[in-house]
Amino acid sequence: MHLRKQQSHEGVWKCSLEFVPQRINEEAGTTIWWSKHCHATLGVRGTGEGEGDCTGRAIVFKSPDPSLPEDVKFVVSKL
């Protein structure tokens, strides 16, 4: 967690995740906070379109840009 107030920050954000959703809309991921009003999220969410023990998965990105839709989804059939 990076809590110092800064005007700008450059860096590379890496996150490793092993997640197999068991239910529709079950999600795991990471969040980057710029302020209490501005953040971005990247997660893996159950879609309900899978087979067996996995409900299917989608990569979901939520941008801090208010002009974009609530969730910008990138559906991946097999992760």
Order of alpha helices (4+ residues) and beta strands (2+ residues): beta-beta-beta-beta
